[in-house]
Amino acid sequence: MHLQKITLAIVAAAAASALACTSVRDVAAKDVPERQSSRDTIPVRRDTIPARRDTIPVSAGLHPTPPVLDSLIKGTLPARGLYVFRYAVNPKRLKHLIGIADSTEINAFVIDVKDEFGLNFKPADPMLKKNAGSQARLTNMGALVDTIRAHGILPVARIVVFKDSVAARLNPEHTIRKADGTVWHDKKGQTWVNPYANAIWEYNFRVAEEAIRMGFGEIQFDYIRFPEPYKSLPQQVFPEQAGRTKPQVLSEFLTAARERFAKLGVRTTADIFGLVTTVGGTLEVGQRWEPISQSVDVVLPMVYPSHYPPGSFQLPHPNAAPYDVIHIAISRARERDQKLGIKSEHVRTRSRSRSEASTTRATTVGCCGSRAPGTTSFCRRSRRRTCPVRKCRQFRGRLIDWTDFTEA
């Protein structure tokens, strides 16, 4: 379907809330066929999976669903997605992104529904209204989602879970504490909500259900982890822990979400650190491969070559060998899944393009991998993050885009 076929009514409804793409998340291993703020608090829940007596009924199937989109929602067709940034509301960009998807293998848009700064839409659920935050929000997210769906593109709702400064500010009783009972802060001075708090679970579940009600076909949880326990920071104390370990509570949260959303025909996915695929134990942030992998429909390891130290996988400079890093990390993940009896399609690669804000946005082909105009890469000659020479004589001029390496 070409962009010109968008009806005037749909374009008018969605143009005002278009989002700009800032990074690429290619998530498949096969070729794809055509295709306010308030001071009110969150009510405390005692049970593991809280009851929902006061929620608005969730109904799926009321939105445009071409056959190709139905296959994407069910997971029978591999997805290749673009991450769509919260703040870039640009009508021209929406047309551009849909045009790209209509003419390439791109078939999914990952859209910020809730990030560290609150919701990105105007909710109908009373609980969500009380905890929405004061950042600018889209007024017609539903129209945007329907436009995306009409083109056979899977709309994925990205929801930041525990690094939620808005929910932490409005609900201090559900935050991570220090030993003296005061609120704990990370290195940037931000507060995190307590992963053991059932009220926080319920809040995020309702955000996801509102997204499903708007037409999102998949839920992607991000920051499904604990904050880093740096030695320079006070010890973290978790009310409501009740003897549960970090991996256990993360698995319980994801399992509850998966069971809840599966009844609505929507799959649950989770972003995790790329290191989890190759580290045998549990990371300090609570992530461990086996418990998480068995709790979601799809795992999204954030395999960023720039995040691996020199010598990883016997590579002197992993950032200069993105294919090798991604191939090894994803292969290890699939090996571990096979031992659990999980098929390989269970793992998707979440990787970055050269346009995303990061220490490393791209690397280059040539004997040195030097810095090209407008990019940042590791220079193999100088062993610095950026090459001191603006134009290396041995730079051949072709950038390696991360999309070349997501089929590992």
C-alpha positions, 0 to 999 in steps of 0.5 A: 500500500502506498502513502498516497492511498491514505484517506484524507480523513485519517491523515487529518486525524493523525498528522497533528501527532506524528512522531519522529524516528530516532533509532532503529530496532530491527527485530527479526531473523528472516526476510519479511513478506509484503505486507496534569500531574496530581498528588493523589496516590496509587491505591495499595493492592494486597494480592499479587495480581490485583483485581480490576473492579474500577477499570474501563473494559478493554476491547480488542478487534475494533481497529483496522487489522489487515491480514499482514498485521494480524500475523504480526500481532500473533507472532507468525510473521517476523517484525522489523521496527522503528523506534518512534521518539516521544517528543518529535511531533511532526506531521511530515515525519509521519508520512515519511515513516509510513512511506518507508514502511510501505516500501521496505521490510519495516513493519512495526513502530515502537512508540513511547506510551509511558517513559521516565517522564510520565504518559504520552497520551491523555488517558481515560482511566481515573488512576492514570489521570492521577499519575499522568505527569505534566509533560506534553502528551498526544491528544489523538494517539488513537487516530495515529495508531489506527492510521499505522494499523491501516498500513499493516504496521504493528504499533508497539507500546513502549512502557517504562516500568520502574524508572518512573520519576512521575509515579515515584514523586506522586507515590513516595510510599511506593519508592525504593528507600534507604536504610533510614527510611528516606527515599533513595536516589540514583546517581542522577538524583532520580527516584525509582518506584519499588519493583516489589510494590503491587500498586506499581504493578497495577498502574503499569498493567492499566497503562498497557490496557489503555494502550491496547484499547487504543489499538496497540498490538504489542506491549514492550516493557522497558526498564524492567529492572532495578537501579544499579547498586553503585558502592558510592550510593546508599544501600537500597531497601525494598518494602514489600519484598517478603523474601523474594529475590530480584529475578523472582519479582521481575519474573512474577511481574512479567508473568502476571502481565503476560497472562493478563494481556494474552486474554486480549490477544496481545503479546508481552515483550521485555527489553533487557541488557545485552549482557544478560544473554552471555552472563551465566548468573544474575546481573546486579539490576536483577536480570537473568536470562532464564526467568525472564525468557520464560515469562514473556512472549519475546525477549529484546536484548539490547546488544549495543557493541559500544557497551561491551568492554575491550576483550569481550568475546575475544574481540580487542574492540567490540565496538569496531566489530558490531556483526561479531558482537550481535551474532555471538550475543544472540546465538548464546541467547538462542542456545539458552532458549533451546535448553528451555524448549523455547523456539528461536523466534522468541529472541529479537535483536534491539539495536541502534542506528547511527541516528540515536543519541549514544556514545557510538552511533556508527562505525566505518569500513576501512582499516581504522574505522575513523570518525565520519562527519556527523557520527561518533565511532571508535577509532582503531588507529588511535584507540580513542572514542573519536578519531583525531583526524576529521577525514582519515586517509584510509576511510572508504566512506561507507558507514556500517548501519546497525540494520546490516547486523540484526539478522545474526 
